[in-house]
């Protein structure tokens, strides 16, 4: 009995020893390893949060990656620029894009704008919750950009286009632009006033244009620093001295933007017409009814989308990526090809209508009655006319040219609202303002803008076969392999017991 009791004691000791060695010791090690792994995981995550790791852009069109074109364009900037962003969070893709601008050129920095960080700026620009805006500043020069400008649509494919990089790069370039064309808006003839063109004026100044008004009658001439003379839908005729000053400006190679709106009655403006005669063009009083399907608002055929030329620099991007809305537009009439040739004028069309359009000249009757006498056929609405006025000086090459951008409507660029929208002015609809800004840029020889539009419809990850195999192995095979190894190890240990 005593021997059996001793064996039981020894057996108990062996079990106790095995438990201490295999369970307590190994178990402690296991728990220790698990604790270390958990601690390492937590430390790694906390560490990564502190490290500003670059994001990997796997979208097909690299919509979150600064393009080489932008990097090259901004690399030469040697003045300090601050990009104040309002409404964007630190972790957003937009802030990541701003970091890439800074990486490409350390003269460009960014700051997230809040009431706490800069209350004065928030109040100065009337920013509030829900706004997403960027204020670019360099010295005394500044430019304001709304996030609404970061997307457009391709109306041929109805796909969303990201223009964030294009807008930001062009805005930065505009801020540092040495060529700042001066635009004089003519006044004194019941033209659209500055208060009626506030949106246009803001965008012109944002694009590094200098804007002033000019009363030619009181001034007596066109200032020497006038790069573009803007005549925005006059309702009264010019005086003879004004006409002489403008013709002298034309003969020096002057650049003119001219619009004219439909008038409610027949008005004779012979002096204005004598200026247009220099280019062999006139504006016929009346208004267009667009009858083509999906080109006009059903009950308002005088509010329509014009056909936009894809071949001219002014309208090429608008043609492919956007649209315009015009209202009560008149039409252009030209002298014969032979007469234009004698005037040394070349014509390039910008905006027109479909062949189904009607032109109404009977302004005293309602639309239905006016249709009976209306003329059917395509109408030209806007054009660029280039006139050879002589030869350049010895320092320049080629002919001296005067250019006229003429459009047979002007209200589309005003701050008035319409049946299209009671919330947005006509100038903010579609690319209405872009047409005028592009026209001014063309006349002012501003040629440093970039076109960087990225198709959002193709922004999904599309791996190659090799990449697909790697991803599949990482996501599925590795965890399965770990599980199998764990089962094998557990089985071997069990057998040893």
C-alpha positions as CSV (number, residue, x, y, z in Angstrom):
1,X,0.0,0.0,0.0
2,X,2.8,2.3,0.9
3,X,4.5,1.6,-2.5
4,X,1.2,2.4,-4.3
5,X,0.9,5.7,-2.3
6,X,4.4,6.6,-3.2
7,X,3.6,6.0,-6.9
8,X,0.5,8.1,-6.6
9,X,2.6,10.9,-5.1
10,X,5.2,10.7,-7.9
11,X,2.5,10.6,-10.5
12,X,0.9,13.7,-9.0
13,X,4.2,15.4,-8.9
14,X,4.9,14.5,-12.5
15,X,1.4,15.9,-13.5
16,X,2.0,19.0,-11.5
17,X,5.5,19.4,-13.0
18,X,4.1,18.9,-16.6
19,X,1.3,21.4,-15.9
20,X,3.8,24.0,-14.7
21,X,6.2,23.4,-17.6
22,X,3.8,22.9,-20.4
23,X,0.8,24.9,-19.4
24,X,1.9,27.6,-17.0
25,X,5.3,28.3,-18.6
26,X,4.3,27.8,-22.3
27,X,1.0,29.4,-21.6
28,X,2.7,32.4,-20.1
29,X,4.9,32.6,-23.1
30,X,1.9,32.4,-25.4
31,X,0.1,35.1,-23.6
32,X,3.3,37.2,-23.5
33,X,3.7,36.8,-27.2
34,X,0.1,37.7,-27.8
35,X,0.4,40.7,-25.6
36,X,3.6,41.8,-27.4
37,X,1.9,41.4,-30.8
38,X,-1.1,43.4,-29.6
39,X,1.2,46.1,-28.3
40,X,3.2,46.1,-31.5
41,X,0.0,46.4,-33.5
42,X,-1.2,49.4,-31.5
43,X,2.2,51.1,-31.6
44,X,2.5,50.5,-35.3
45,X,-0.9,52.1,-35.9
46,X,-0.1,55.1,-33.7
47,X,3.2,55.5,-35.4
48,X,1.7,55.4,-38.9
49,X,-0.8,58.1,-37.9
50,X,2.2,60.3,-37.0
51,X,4.0,59.6,-40.2
52,X,2.8,61.5,-43.3
53,X,2.9,58.5,-45.7
54,X,2.1,59.3,-49.4
55,X,-1.2,57.9,-50.6
56,X,-1.0,55.3,-53.5
57,X,-3.1,56.4,-56.4
58,X,-4.3,53.2,-58.2
59,X,-7.0,55.0,-60.3
60,X,-6.6,54.5,-64.0
61,X,-6.4,58.3,-64.7
62,X,-4.4,59.1,-61.6
63,X,-7.0,61.6,-60.5
64,X,-5.3,62.1,-57.1
65,X,-1.7,62.5,-58.4
66,X,-0.2,65.7,-59.6
67,X,0.7,65.4,-63.2
68,X,4.1,66.1,-64.7
69,X,2.5,69.0,-66.7
70,X,1.6,70.7,-63.4
71,X,4.9,70.0,-61.8
72,X,6.8,71.5,-64.8
73,X,4.5,74.5,-64.9
74,X,4.9,75.4,-61.2
75,X,8.5,74.4,-60.8
76,X,9.7,77.8,-62.0
77,X,7.6,79.8,-59.5
78,X,10.0,81.8,-57.2
79,X,7.5,83.7,-55.1
80,X,5.8,82.7,-51.9
81,X,2.2,81.4,-52.4
82,X,-0.2,80.3,-49.6
83,X,-3.2,78.1,-50.4
84,X,-5.9,78.7,-47.8
85,X,-8.4,75.9,-47.9
86,X,-11.8,76.2,-46.2
87,X,-14.1,73.2,-45.5
88,X,-11.6,70.5,-46.3
89,X,-10.3,68.0,-43.7
90,X,-6.6,67.2,-43.2
91,X,-7.2,63.6,-44.4
92,X,-9.0,64.6,-47.6
93,X,-7.7,63.9,-51.1
94,X,-7.8,67.6,-51.8
95,X,-5.4,68.4,-49.0
96,X,-3.2,65.5,-50.2
97,X,-3.1,67.3,-53.6
98,X,-2.0,70.5,-51.9
99,X,0.8,68.6,-50.2
100,X,1.9,67.5,-53.6
101,X,2.1,71.1,-54.9
102,X,4.3,71.9,-51.8
103,X,6.5,68.9,-52.6
104,X,6.9,70.0,-56.2
105,X,7.7,73.6,-55.1
106,X,8.4,74.5,-51.5
107,X,7.4,78.1,-52.2
108,X,3.8,76.9,-52.3
109,X,2.4,76.1,-48.9
110,X,-1.1,75.4,-47.6
111,X,-3.1,76.2,-44.5
112,X,-6.5,74.8,-43.4
113,X,-8.6,77.8,-42.7
114,X,-11.0,77.8,-39.8
115,X,-12.6,80.5,-37.6
116,X,-10.2,79.4,-34.8
117,X,-7.1,79.7,-37.0
118,X,-8.0,82.9,-38.9
119,X,-11.3,84.4,-37.9
120,X,-10.6,87.6,-39.9
121,X,-10.1,85.8,-43.2
122,X,-13.3,83.7,-42.7
123,X,-15.4,86.8,-42.1
124,X,-13.7,88.8,-44.9
125,X,-14.6,86.2,-47.5
126,X,-18.0,85.5,-45.9
127,X,-17.3,81.8,-45.5
128,X,-19.6,79.6,-43.5
129,X,-20.3,75.9,-42.8
130,X,-21.0,74.0,-46.0
131,X,-18.6,76.1,-48.1
132,X,-15.6,74.5,-49.8
133,X,-13.3,77.3,-51.0
134,X,-9.7,78.0,-51.7
135,X,-8.1,81.4,-51.3
136,X,-4.7,81.8,-53.0
137,X,-2.5,84.6,-51.9
138,X,0.9,85.9,-53.0
139,X,1.8,89.2,-51.5
140,X,-1.0,91.6,-52.3
141,X,-2.4,89.5,-55.1
142,X,-5.1,87.0,-54.3
143,X,-7.6,84.7,-56.1
144,X,-10.7,82.9,-54.8
145,X,-11.7,79.5,-56.1
146,X,-14.9,77.5,-55.3
147,X,-14.9,73.7,-55.2
148,X,-17.9,73.9,-57.6
149,X,-15.3,74.6,-60.3
150,X,-13.6,71.2,-59.6
151,X,-16.0,69.1,-61.8
152,X,-17.6,69.4,-65.1
153,X,-19.3,67.0,-67.5
154,X,-18.6,65.7,-70.9
155,X,-22.0,66.3,-72.5
156,X,-21.1,63.9,-75.4
157,X,-20.6,60.9,-73.0
158,X,-22.4,62.3,-69.9
159,X,-19.4,61.4,-67.8
160,X,-18.1,63.4,-64.9
161,X,-14.8,65.1,-65.4
162,X,-12.5,66.1,-62.6
163,X,-10.9,69.5,-63.2
164,X,-9.4,70.0,-59.7
165,X,-5.8,69.9,-60.8
166,X,-6.5,72.1,-63.9
167,X,-8.3,74.7,-61.8
168,X,-5.6,74.8,-59.1
169,X,-2.6,74.8,-61.4
170,X,-4.1,77.5,-63.6
171,X,-5.1,79.5,-60.5
172,X,-1.5,79.4,-59.2
173,X,-0.1,80.4,-62.6
174,X,-2.6,83.2,-62.9
175,X,-1.5,84.5,-59.5
176,X,2.1,84.7,-60.7
177,X,1.3,85.8,-64.3
178,X,3.4,88.6,-65.5
179,X,1.2,89.2,-68.5
180,X,-1.9,90.9,-66.9
181,X,-3.9,92.3,-69.8
182,X,-5.8,95.4,-69.1
183,X,-9.5,95.4,-70.0
184,X,-11.4,98.7,-70.4
185,X,-15.2,98.4,-70.2
186,X,-16.7,101.2,-72.3
187,X,-19.4,103.3,-70.5
188,X,-21.7,106.2,-71.4
189,X,-24.1,104.4,-73.9
190,X,-26.4,102.5,-71.6
191,X,-24.1,99.4,-71.7
192,X,-24.2,96.8,-69.0
193,X,-22.8,98.3,-65.9
194,X,-20.1,96.9,-63.5
195,X,-22.8,96.0,-61.0
196,X,-24.6,93.9,-63.7
197,X,-21.3,92.2,-64.6
198,X,-20.1,91.5,-61.1
199,X,-19.5,87.8,-61.6
200,X,-17.6,88.4,-64.8
201,X,-15.4,91.1,-63.2
202,X,-14.6,88.9,-60.3
203,X,-13.5,86.0,-62.5
204,X,-11.5,88.3,-64.8
205,X,-9.6,89.6,-61.8
206,X,-9.1,86.0,-60.6
207,X,-7.5,85.2,-63.9
208,X,-5.0,88.1,-63.6
209,X,-6.7,90.7,-65.7
210,X,-6.8,94.3,-64.7
211,X,-10.2,95.8,-65.1
212,X,-11.2,99.4,-65.5
213,X,-14.1,101.5,-67.0
214,X,-13.6,104.0,-69.7
215,X,-15.7,106.9,-70.9
216,X,-14.1,107.6,-74.3
217,X,-16.0,110.9,-74.7
218,X,-14.6,112.5,-71.6
219,X,-11.1,110.8,-72.0
220,X,-10.8,111.7,-75.6
221,X,-8.8,108.6,-76.6
222,X,-8.2,105.0,-75.9
223,X,-5.4,104.7,-73.3
224,X,-2.1,103.3,-74.4
225,X,-2.2,100.5,-71.8
226,X,-5.6,99.2,-73.2
227,X,-5.1,95.6,-74.2
228,X,-8.8,94.8,-74.7
229,X,-11.6,97.2,-75.3
230,X,-14.9,95.7,-74.1
231,X,-18.1,97.1,-75.5
232,X,-21.0,95.4,-73.7
233,X,-24.3,95.8,-75.5
234,X,-24.7,99.6,-75.9
235,X,-28.2,101.0,-76.4
236,X,-27.1,104.5,-77.6
237,X,-24.9,105.4,-80.5
238,X,-21.3,106.6,-80.1
239,X,-20.3,110.2,-80.8
240,X,-18.1,110.9,-83.8
241,X,-15.0,111.6,-81.7
242,X,-15.5,108.3,-80.0
243,X,-15.7,106.5,-83.3
244,X,-12.5,108.2,-84.5
245,X,-10.7,107.1,-81.3
246,X,-11.8,103.5,-81.7
247,X,-10.9,103.4,-85.4
248,X,-7.4,104.8,-84.5
249,X,-7.2,102.0,-81.9
250,X,-8.1,99.4,-84.5
251,X,-5.4,100.7,-86.9
252,X,-2.8,100.3,-84.2
253,X,-3.7,96.6,-83.8
254,X,-6.3,97.0,-81.0
255,X,-8.3,94.1,-79.7
256,X,-12.1,94.4,-79.1
257,X,-14.8,92.3,-77.4
258,X,-18.2,93.4,-78.7
259,X,-21.7,92.3,-77.8
260,X,-25.1,93.6,-78.8
261,X,-28.5,92.5,-77.5
262,X,-31.9,92.4,-79.2
263,X,-33.6,95.7,-78.9
264,X,-37.4,96.0,-78.4
265,X,-37.7,98.3,-81.3
266,X,-35.8,99.3,-84.4
267,X,-32.9,101.5,-83.3
268,X,-30.5,103.1,-85.7
269,X,-26.9,103.1,-84.5
270,X,-24.9,104.3,-87.6
271,X,-21.7,105.2,-85.7
272,X,-21.5,101.9,-84.0
273,X,-22.1,100.2,-87.4
274,X,-19.3,102.2,-89.0
275,X,-16.9,100.6,-86.4
276,X,-18.3,97.1,-87.2
277,X,-17.9,97.9,-90.9
278,X,-14.2,97.9,-90.4
279,X,-14.5,94.1,-90.0
280,X,-17.4,93.6,-92.5
281,X,-19.9,92.5,-90.0
282,X,-23.3,93.6,-88.5
283,X,-25.8,92.4,-86.0
284,X,-29.4,92.0,-87.3
285,X,-32.0,93.0,-84.8
286,X,-34.3,90.2,-83.9
287,X,-34.2,87.0,-81.9
288,X,-33.6,83.3,-82.5
289,X,-36.1,80.4,-81.8
290,X,-34.2,77.1,-81.6
291,X,-36.6,74.4,-82.8
292,X,-34.2,71.4,-82.8
293,X,-35.0,68.7,-80.2
294,X,-33.2,68.9,-76.8
295,X,-31.7,72.3,-77.7
296,X,-34.1,74.6,-76.1
297,X,-36.6,74.8,-73.2
298,X,-39.9,73.6,-74.6
299,X,-42.1,76.6,-73.7
300,X,-39.2,79.0,-74.1
301,X,-37.5,78.3,-77.5
302,X,-35.7,81.6,-77.3
303,X,-33.6,80.1,-74.4
304,X,-31.4,77.6,-76.1
305,X,-28.0,75.8,-76.2
306,X,-25.9,77.0,-79.2
307,X,-23.7,74.8,-81.3
308,X,-20.2,75.4,-80.2
309,X,-17.1,75.3,-82.5
310,X,-14.6,72.6,-81.5
311,X,-11.9,74.1,-83.8
312,X,-11.1,77.4,-82.1
313,X,-9.0,77.9,-79.0
314,X,-11.8,80.0,-77.4
315,X,-14.4,77.3,-77.5
316,X,-12.7,73.9,-78.0
317,X,-12.8,72.9,-74.3
318,X,-16.4,74.2,-73.9
319,X,-17.4,72.1,-77.0
320,X,-16.1,68.9,-75.6
321,X,-16.6,69.3,-71.8
322,X,-19.5,71.7,-71.3
323,X,-22.4,73.8,-72.7
324,X,-23.8,77.3,-72.9
325,X,-27.3,78.8,-72.6
326,X,-28.2,81.9,-74.6
327,X,-31.4,83.9,-74.3
328,X,-33.0,86.2,-76.9
329,X,-29.9,86.1,-79.2
330,X,-29.8,88.1,-82.4
331,X,-27.6,86.9,-85.4
332,X,-24.6,88.0,-87.3
333,X,-24.5,89.2,-90.9
334,X,-21.4,89.5,-93.0
335,X,-20.3,91.3,-96.1
336,X,-19.5,89.0,-99.1
337,X,-16.3,87.0,-99.2
338,X,-14.9,89.4,-101.7
339,X,-15.6,92.4,-99.6
340,X,-14.1,90.7,-96.5
341,X,-11.0,89.9,-98.6
342,X,-10.7,93.6,-99.6
343,X,-11.0,94.6,-96.0
344,X,-8.2,92.1,-95.2
345,X,-10.5,90.3,-92.7
346,X,-10.6,86.6,-91.9
347,X,-13.6,85.1,-90.1
348,X,-13.8,82.1,-87.7
349,X,-17.2,81.0,-86.4
350,X,-17.6,80.3,-82.7
351,X,-21.3,79.8,-81.9
352,X,-24.3,79.0,-84.2
353,X,-27.7,77.3,-84.2
354,X,-29.1,74.2,-85.9
355,X,-30.6,74.3,-89.4
356,X,-34.0,74.1,-87.7
357,X,-33.7,77.4,-86.0
358,X,-36.0,80.3,-86.8
359,X,-35.1,84.0,-86.8
360,X,-37.8,86.4,-85.7
361,X,-37.8,90.0,-87.0
362,X,-41.4,90.9,-86.1
363,X,-40.8,92.1,-82.6
364,X,-44.2,93.6,-82.1
365,X,-46.1,90.3,-82.0
366,X,-46.2,87.2,-79.9
367,X,-44.0,84.1,-80.7
368,X,-46.7,82.2,-82.4
369,X,-47.6,85.1,-84.7
370,X,-43.9,85.9,-85.3
371,X,-43.2,82.4,-86.5
372,X,-45.3,82.9,-89.5
373,X,-42.9,85.5,-90.9
374,X,-39.7,84.1,-89.3
375,X,-36.8,82.9,-91.5
376,X,-35.7,79.2,-91.0
377,X,-32.1,78.1,-91.2
378,X,-28.8,78.1,-89.3
379,X,-27.8,81.4,-87.7
380,X,-24.3,82.5,-86.8
381,X,-24.1,84.1,-83.3
382,X,-20.5,84.6,-82.4
383,X,-17.2,84.9,-84.4
384,X,-13.6,86.0,-84.3
385,X,-12.7,88.5,-87.0
386,X,-9.0,89.2,-87.7
387,X,-8.1,92.3,-89.7
388,X,-4.7,93.0,-91.2
389,X,-4.0,96.6,-90.5
390,X,-0.4,96.9,-91.6
391,X,3.1,95.5,-90.7
392,X,4.8,95.2,-87.4
393,X,7.7,97.3,-86.3
394,X,11.3,96.1,-86.8
395,X,11.3,94.2,-83.4
396,X,8.3,92.2,-84.4
397,X,7.5,89.8,-87.2
398,X,4.6,89.4,-89.5
399,X,1.5,91.5,-90.1
400,X,-0.1,93.9,-87.5
401,X,-3.5,92.5,-86.7
402,X,-6.6,93.8,-85.0
403,X,-9.0,91.3,-83.6
404,X,-12.7,91.5,-82.9
405,X,-14.6,88.9,-80.9
406,X,-18.3,89.7,-81.6
407,X,-21.4,88.0,-80.2
408,X,-25.0,88.9,-81.1
409,X,-26.2,88.7,-77.4
410,X,-24.8,90.0,-74.2
411,X,-27.3,89.2,-71.4
412,X,-25.9,85.6,-71.1
413,X,-22.9,87.0,-69.1
414,X,-24.9,89.3,-66.8
415,X,-25.9,88.7,-63.1
416,X,-29.6,88.5,-64.0
417,X,-31.5,85.3,-63.4
418,X,-33.8,83.6,-65.9
419,X,-36.3,80.7,-66.2
420,X,-33.3,78.4,-66.2
421,X,-32.5,79.2,-62.6
422,X,-33.7,81.7,-60.0
423,X,-30.7,80.8,-57.8
424,X,-27.9,81.4,-60.2
425,X,-27.2,84.3,-62.5
426,X,-27.0,83.7,-66.3
427,X,-23.2,84.2,-66.1
428,X,-22.8,81.2,-63.8
429,X,-24.8,78.8,-65.9
430,X,-22.8,76.2,-67.8
431,X,-19.7,77.8,-69.4
432,X,-21.3,81.2,-70.2
433,X,-18.6,83.0,-68.2
434,X,-15.9,80.8,-69.6
435,X,-16.7,81.9,-73.2
436,X,-16.0,85.5,-72.3
437,X,-13.0,84.7,-70.1
438,X,-11.5,82.6,-72.9
439,X,-12.3,85.3,-75.4
440,X,-10.5,87.9,-73.2
441,X,-7.5,85.5,-72.7
442,X,-7.3,85.0,-76.5
443,X,-7.4,88.7,-77.2
444,X,-4.9,89.4,-74.4
445,X,-2.5,86.7,-75.6
446,X,-2.7,84.8,-72.3
447,X,-1.4,81.4,-73.3
448,X,-0.1,79.7,-70.1
449,X,-3.2,77.8,-69.0
450,X,-3.2,74.0,-68.8
451,X,-5.9,71.6,-69.7
452,X,-5.8,68.7,-67.2
453,X,-9.2,67.0,-67.1
454,X,-9.5,63.6,-65.5
455,X,-12.3,61.2,-66.2
456,X,-14.0,60.2,-62.9
457,X,-15.9,57.4,-64.6
458,X,-12.6,55.5,-65.0
459,X,-11.3,56.0,-61.4
460,X,-11.7,52.4,-60.2
461,X,-8.7,50.1,-59.6
462,X,-8.0,47.9,-62.6
463,X,-5.2,45.5,-61.8
464,X,-3.2,43.5,-64.4
465,X,-3.2,39.7,-64.3
466,X,0.1,39.6,-62.3
467,X,-1.3,42.3,-59.8
468,X,-4.5,40.3,-59.5
469,X,-2.6,37.1,-58.6
470,X,-0.5,39.0,-56.0
471,X,-3.6,40.5,-54.4
472,X,-5.4,37.2,-54.4
473,X,-2.4,35.5,-52.7
474,X,-2.2,38.2,-50.1
475,X,-5.9,38.4,-49.3
476,X,-6.7,34.7,-49.4
477,X,-3.7,32.3,-49.7
478,X,-1.6,33.8,-46.8
479,X,-4.3,33.6,-44.2
480,X,-5.2,30.0,-45.3
481,X,-1.5,29.1,-45.1
482,X,-1.2,30.5,-41.6
483,X,-4.2,28.5,-40.5
484,X,-2.8,25.3,-42.0
485,X,0.5,25.8,-40.3
486,X,-1.2,26.4,-37.0
487,X,-3.2,23.2,-37.4
488,X,0.0,21.1,-38.2
489,X,1.9,22.6,-35.3
490,X,-1.0,21.9,-32.9
491,X,-1.3,18.3,-34.3
492,X,2.5,17.6,-33.8
493,X,2.4,18.9,-30.3
494,X,-0.6,16.8,-29.5
495,X,1.2,13.6,-30.7
496,X,4.2,14.4,-28.5
497,X,2.0,14.4,-25.5
